Amino acid sequence: MKKFLFIFVALIGAMVATAQAQDTLPRKVENPEICDMKGNPVKLPKWGEKNLLIFFVDPDSYLGGNANKKFASEMEKNQLAAGDNIYGFGVVNTADTFLPKKLIRSIVSKRVEKESGAEAFDDRIHALAEGWGLGDCNNKFAILIVSKEGELVYCHKEEFTEEDKAHFYEFVKAYR
């Protein structure tokens, strides 16, 4: 019984430490290996050269009409987060979807073709969620900012309220 109690307490401690790490920003992160839309291994573009604005999207959330989809589209259309020092792109969280990967890659590739200069990548193995300690990203449309120095400085996984949007636009100014 004591052994069980010790293991239980250790597990709770590890879970609390992980949860605290997820909430602590900024924090150093590594450039993970993900895939391009053809399945070739790649690293995140412009790492260390520019601040990165990453739309980390579970396709289930995107196709379900998550409100962050509209916010991201408005941001892109009006270039509200654009600047010489920031580079934006999408990473599709295919690790958390039941949808066929081939279908997702086809849909994303067609959208990228329409948007000249847009880039999208495929995270099939939770490289961002686990590697960066983001926690559960299933059914989420997350917006992340990684500084030139390789620090995750911003992470928002829940739907944006008007107050959240205002905070984001104020925050991103320093990275544009």
N, C-alpha and C positions, 0 to 999 in steps of 0.2 A: 504494500500500500504506500509506504514512504517513497519507494522508487517511482511509482505512478505519479504521486503528488509532485515530486521533484521534476519529472519530465513535463508535467502539466504547467508548472510555474515557469520552467525554462521556455516552453513554447509561448506562453503568454508574454513573457519578457521579450522574446524575439519578435513577436507580432507588434508589440508596442514600439520597439526600436525601429522596425520597418516603417510603421505608420508615421513616426516622428521624422524619419529620414525623408519620406515622401512630402512632408509639409515644409521642410527646411529648404528655402531658396535664398540666394543662389547656391548651387553646388556643382562641382566639377563632374562632367560626364565625358565619356569616350565616344569617338566616331565609330558607330557600329557598322558591321557589314550587313547590308540588306540586299535587295535585288532590284534591277530595273524592270520595266514592264515585259521584257522578253525572258526574264528569269535568270539573267546574268548577275553574278555577285558584284556589288558596287559599294562604295562608301558614300556618305552624304556629301553633296557638292558644296564647294566654297568654304569647307571647314577651315577655320582659322584665318580666312581671308575676309569674310563678311559675317555680320550677325545673321542668324538664320531664323526665319519665320516659318514654322512648320505646321501644316494642317494635318494632324494625325487622325485618320478617319476610319472607323469601322464601317464597312459598306452597308451593314444592316441599319445603322443609324442614319447614314446619308440617304439611302433609298426610302427610309421611313419618314423623311421630311424634318429631321432635327433642325431646330431653330438656328443652330450655329452654321448650318449650310447657308442660310439666307444671309447671315451676318458676314460670313467669309466671302460670299459673292458680292455683297455691297462693298466690302473692303477692297476686293480685287478691282471691281469696276471703277470705283472712285479713287483708286490708288491711295487710300488713306493710311496705309502702313508702308508705302513704298519710299525708297530713298537710296542714295548712293552707297550707304553702308549696310543695307539689309537685303537679303535674298530670300524670297519665298518660294515654297514648293509643297507638294502633297506627299504624304506617305500613307499608303493604304494598309490598314491593319487586317490583312487576310487571315491571320492566325485565329481570329475570333469570329469568323463568319461561317455559316453553313452553305453559303452560295458557292457555286463552282468557280474556282480560281480563274479558269480560262475566260469565263464570261466577264468577271470583274476586270481582268486585264484588258479585254476587248473594249469594254465601256470606258474605262479610264483612258486608254490609248486614243480613242476617238475624241474624247473631250480635250485631251492634250493637243491633238492635231488642230482643233478649232482655236485654241488659245495659243497664238504664236509665242514661243519663248517659255511656255509653261513646262514644268517637269513634274513627274510623279514617279514614285517608287513603291515597292512592295515589301512589307515587313511580314514574312511568313512564320517567323519563329519568336515573336515577342521581343525582338532585339531592343526596341525602344522602351516598351512597357516594363520589361524586367531589367534590362541593362541600365536604364535610367531611374529605376525605382518609382515609376509612375503609378503603380498599383493597377487596379482593375480598369482596363480600357474597353472592355466589351460593351458594345452598343453606345460608344462615346464618339463625339466629334471634338477632339481636343485641339487647342491652339497652344503652341509652344514657342518660346524664343530661347535660342542658344546664342550666347555672346561669342565674339571672335576668340575670346580666351577659352572657349570650350566649357562655359558654365551654363547650366540650365537656369535661366533667370526668371522665366515666366511659364506657368502651366495652368491652364483652365480647362477642365473636362466637363463641367456642367453647362447647361444652356445659359447663354448670356442674357442678363437682364439689361435694361437701359443703363443702370448704374455701373454694371460690369463693363459695358461697352465704353462708357465715358472713362472709366479707370484704365482700360486697355489702351485707348487712344492717347491718354496722357502718359502712360508707362512707355509705350513704343517710341515716343518722340526721341528719347535718349539713344535709341538704337538705329534710327533711320539715317 
